[in-house]
Each structure stands twice: as structure tokens, then as C-alpha cells.
Amino acid sequence: MPQLDTSTWLITITSMILTLFILMQLKFTKHYFHQTPMLDTPNSTKHLTPWETKWTKIYLPPSSLQR
């Protein structure tokens, strides 16, 4: 049974990784990135609720030891 020749695997894997790196770099350089993104400020409307203008009493739980 013949043995598998692994002497060329290192150069094959190295060249494959280098080729993938170069292809990814070329792909990234063709991609358009915005230089200055537009800042969109949404119109914020304040919703008035009844408890914003009124004073509300905060009730504490009844304590068992009242002095």
C-alpha cells in the first residue's frame, strides 16, 4: 500500500492562505466606505403624562413595630 506524500502540503497550505489574504484585501479595497456618516437627529417629542406634573405620594409598607 503506497504512503501519502505530504512533502508539498506546507507550500500548498501557505500559498492558499496567501492567496485568500490577497483576494480578501482586493475585495475590501473595492468596497465603498462612507467618509463622514450623516448624523440624523430624530425629532424627539415629549409626551406628557399625568404623573410628570403632579406630586405623587410614596406609600411605605406598614411596619409591624410602630413606636
C-alpha positions as CSV (number, residue, x, y, z in Angstrom):
1,M,0.0,0.0,0.0
2,P,1.6,3.3,-1.0
3,Q,2.1,6.0,1.5
4,L,0.7,9.5,1.2
5,D,3.2,12.1,0.1
6,T,2.9,15.1,2.5
7,S,6.1,16.9,1.4
8,T,4.2,19.5,-0.6
9,W,1.4,20.2,1.9
10,L,3.3,23.1,3.6
11,I,3.8,25.1,0.4
12,T,0.2,24.3,-0.7
13,I,-1.4,25.5,2.5
14,T,0.9,28.5,2.7
15,S,0.1,29.6,-0.8
16,M,-3.6,29.0,-0.3
17,I,-3.6,31.2,2.8
18,L,-1.6,33.9,1.0
19,T,-4.0,33.8,-2.0
20,L,-7.0,34.1,0.2
21,F,-5.5,37.0,2.1
22,I,-4.8,38.8,-1.2
23,L,-8.2,38.2,-2.5
24,M,-9.8,39.5,0.7
25,Q,-7.7,42.6,0.6
26,L,-8.7,43.2,-3.0
27,K,-12.4,42.8,-2.1
28,F,-12.1,45.2,0.8
29,T,-10.4,47.9,-1.3
30,K,-13.3,47.8,-3.8
31,H,-15.8,48.3,-1.0
32,Y,-17.0,51.9,-0.6
33,F,-16.9,53.1,3.0
34,H,-18.6,56.4,3.9
35,Q,-16.1,59.0,4.8
36,T,-18.4,61.1,7.0
37,P,-21.6,59.5,8.1
38,M,-24.6,61.6,8.2
39,L,-25.9,62.3,11.7
40,D,-29.6,62.0,11.7
41,T,-31.2,63.7,14.7
42,P,-34.7,62.4,15.2
43,N,-37.4,64.8,16.3
44,S,-38.0,64.0,19.9
45,T,-41.4,64.8,21.1
46,K,-42.1,64.9,24.8
47,H,-45.1,63.0,25.9
48,L,-46.8,64.5,28.9
49,T,-48.2,62.1,31.3
50,P,-50.3,63.0,34.4
51,W,-47.7,61.9,36.8
52,E,-44.9,64.1,35.4
53,T,-46.5,67.3,36.6
54,K,-48.2,66.0,39.8
55,W,-46.7,65.2,43.1
56,T,-47.4,61.6,43.9
57,K,-47.3,60.3,47.4
58,I,-45.0,57.3,48.0
59,Y,-46.5,54.8,50.4
60,L,-44.3,52.7,52.5
61,P,-45.3,49.2,53.6
62,P,-46.8,49.1,57.1
63,S,-44.2,48.2,59.6
64,S,-45.0,45.7,62.4
65,L,-43.1,47.6,65.0
66,Q,-44.5,51.1,65.5
67,R,-43.2,53.2,68.3
